[in-house]
Amino acid sequence: MSVSHAQPGEVIGLLPTAVDPHAGQTVTLVKTASLEVIRLVLPAGKVLAPHHVPGEITVQCLAGRVTLQTARGPCEMSSGQLTFLAGGEEHSVTAHDASALLVMILLAAKG
């Protein structure tokens, strides 16, 4: 099955809802050669192990409460807050409540 990503100019619902066919699921909303946008949905208590991505990222907490752990220490986030990380920066995520995050990754331009 092919994954459908948003097209330029298409409006995207960010919060998981019962009307959304992907409600409660992590889903890639946009993917181009230079940008990836992911709605990351985490149940309370879920821990994402330390990892990194090559490009810079922004992490916006849409709902819930999480801790983003980096080499600089813990970053507590709740609904309505945003942070960014440098490319290659190792980080992990712990969800304290059922949470939804909007993650935007700048990918290396192909060419």
Phi and psi in degrees as a GROMACS rama.xvg file:
@    title "Ramachandran Plot"
@    xaxis  label "Phi"
@    yaxis  label "Psi"
@TYPE xy
-80.8622  138.94  SER-2
-86.2701  130.885  VAL-3
-94.3955  122.185  SER-4
-105.35  157.856  HIS-5
-63.8018  150.285  ALA-6
-101.096  157.297  GLN-7
-51.4023  132.912  PRO-8
84.5224  -7.75111  GLY-9
-78.5164  134.756  GLU-10
-81.9574  135.098  VAL-11
-119.815  129.804  ILE-12
-77.4022  128.68  GLY-13
-90.3503  -36.2279  LEU-14
-85.1793  135.554  LEU-15
-65.989  128.861  PRO-16
-133.485  166.767  THR-17
-64.1293  -25.8045  ALA-18
-76.1777  -26.2591  VAL-19
-72.4868  126.739  ASP-20
-64.4659  -18.1386  PRO-21
-106.016  22.0239  HIS-22
-52.6596  132.693  ALA-23
77.497  4.19986  GLY-24
-114.575  148.731  GLN-25
-73.2829  133.965  THR-26
-146.378  141.354  VAL-27
-81.4699  118.51  THR-28
-86.4197  -40.2598  LEU-29
-137.138  137.098  VAL-30
-145.791  118.496  LYS-31
-127.947  -175.545  THR-32
-64.9797  -24.8717  ALA-33
-120.885  -2.96628  SER-34
-146.654  138.389  LEU-35
-131.507  130.722  GLU-36
-121.186  123.678  VAL-37
-124.743  133.955  ILE-38
-95.4185  111.606  ARG-39
-99.3453  117.593  LEU-40
-109.367  124.8  VAL-41
-126.561  130.148  LEU-42
-73.7306  157.883  PRO-43
-54.3498  134.133  ALA-44
90.0742  -10.2443  GLY-45
-69.3902  137.111  LYS-46
-122.412  126.149  VAL-47
-94.9243  121.085  LEU-48
-59.5088  157.882  ALA-49
-53.7919  134.897  PRO-50
-156.601  175.286  HIS-51
-149.766  160.574  HIS-52
-126.184  151.162  VAL-53
-64.9246  -37.1168  PRO-54
-91.5079  165.842  GLY-55
-63.5477  149.305  GLU-56
-134.777  152.452  ILE-57
-114.423  146.584  THR-58
-128.747  118.876  VAL-59
-116.627  128.456  GLN-60
-84.4687  114.144  CYS-61
-85.2333  -36.5363  LEU-62
-156.403  149.615  ALA-63
90.5621  -156.556  GLY-64
-151.192  127.597  ARG-65
-136.352  163.018  VAL-66
-117.225  124.689  THR-67
-99.4412  114.952  LEU-68
-98.4758  126.41  GLN-69
-129.135  178.987  THR-70
-62.0968  -25.3245  ALA-71
-79.7776  -9.8695  ARG-72
120.215  -173.107  GLY-73
-77.944  144.565  PRO-74
-123.04  104.844  CYS-75
-79.2735  129.443  GLU-76
-129.915  143.478  MET-77
-135.642  175.139  SER-78
-45.6517  130.136  SER-79
90.6949  3.51235  GLY-80
-109.333  152.452  GLN-81
-137.703  145.732  LEU-82
-142.852  170.391  THR-83
-136.714  155.982  PHE-84
-127.126  147.082  LEU-85
-68.985  154.187  ALA-86
-58.1675  136.831  GLY-87
81.8437  -2.91762  GLY-88
-74.332  122.407  GLU-89
-70.9624  140.479  GLU-90
-155.012  159.288  HIS-91
-134.585  164.309  SER-92
-132.864  134.891  VAL-93
-123.242  124.856  THR-94
-91.7551  120.604  ALA-95
-86.7221  -30.484  HIS-96
-125.383  168.581  ASP-97
-58.4276  126.916  ALA-98
-136.58  154.967  SER-99
-130.406  129.707  ALA-100
-120.502  146.511  LEU-101
-106.905  115.853  LEU-102
-112.419  124.624  VAL-103
-115.833  125.443  MET-104
-116.672  124.206  ILE-105
-83.3114  119.154  LEU-106
-96.674  155.716  LEU-107
-64.7057  135.308  ALA-108
-65.5598  137.295  ALA-109
-84.983  139.255  LYS-110
